[in-house]
Amino acid sequence: MNTIDAVEAPIPADEAPHLLVVDDDSRIRTLISRFLAENGFRVTAAQSAEEAGKKMAIMDFDLLVVDVMMPGENGMDFTRRVRSGSSVPILMLTARSETESRIRGLELGADDYLAKPFDPRELLLRLNNILKRGGPAPKARAHELRFGPFVWDGDRDELRRGDEIVRLTDGELRLMRMFADRSGEIIPRHEIVQGESALGDRTADVQINRLRRKIETDPANPIHLVTVRGQGYRLKTDQAAP
C-alpha cells in the first residue's frame, strides 16, 4: 500500500493541528491516520524517516507521531536528527515497553512515549495533552530572567545567549515558562511530571537534564538549574525585571 499523503475523512478546519504520522507498517499507518482525521486533525503520513524529512522540508507540522522500529533510519535516530534543528513536539510509538527504552526516547527529545498495542483513545488524549502544553503563553509573562550569560524573554517565550537564540523543545519550553512564572521558587518533581507518566521522578530528572545540557557548562555540576535535595529544582537567577 502506498503512503497516505492526505487522509480522506471529514474535512478538518484550516486551523486544526497538522500531524505527521511516520510508520513503516501500512496497516498501522492507515488506522492511526484515519482515526486522527476523524477526530478533527489534519494528517499527513510517511512510511519512512527519509520520506518524513522530505515532507517536513515543505510543510509545517504541529506534532510528529513517530514509530521507533523502522528500517533504515529508525525512530530514535530520526528524533535525534529532528531535534538538532526543530522543537516540534514528538510522540514516539514502539512495541517496546521497557523503561530504559522509554527513557532513551525522552533523552533524545521526545515529548511522550506510547507502547504498542495501545487504545486509540489514549493516543488521542496524549496528543491533546502535548498540544495544550505547547500552546501560547499567557501575556502575564512580560518579564526578563537573567542567569549567567542567558536571558529569558517572557514576552517572546525565548531564551538567548548573547545574540544567539537557544533552541528549546516543547518540554524544555514548558520548564522555562514554569521557572519564569515562579522565579526563585523550588518546583517539586511531581509538578514537572504533571502526573502524565508512570515513570515518576525519573521522568522529571530526564526533563531537567535535557534543559541543563542547554544552559550549563557542566550539566553534572549545575550552577543555574540546581537540585534542592528532597524538594525539587530551582532556577537561580541574577535578576528578574518586570
Helices and strands as residue ranges (DSSP letters): E 18-22, H 26-38, E 42-46, H 49-58, E 63-67, H 75-83, E 90-94, H 99-108, E 112-115, H 120-133, E 144-147, E 150-153, E 158-161, E 164-165, H 170-181, E 187-188, H 189-193, H 201-215, E 225-228, E 232-235, E 239-241
